[in-house]
């Protein structure tokens, strides 16, 4: 009985705002990720995709 793992989906707007915290507001990636309640590596990945 294997179950498929379900991942939380974030809307594109949320991702853009999260990356903007780092690129425009001067937050560090770990600070921004913690304040948004997401994993640090997730935010690094979003940031990399936008650049």
C-alpha positions, 0 to 999 in steps of 0.5 A: 500500500504505497501512497503518493507523496503530496507536496504543498503547492504554492501560487506563483504570486507567493513565490514572487513575493517570497523572492522579492523579500530577499532581492528587494527588501534585503532579507537573507534567504533563511530569515525570509524562509523562516518568516514565511514558514517555508523550507530554506532550500525551497526559497533558494530554488525559487530565487534561482529560477527567477534569476 
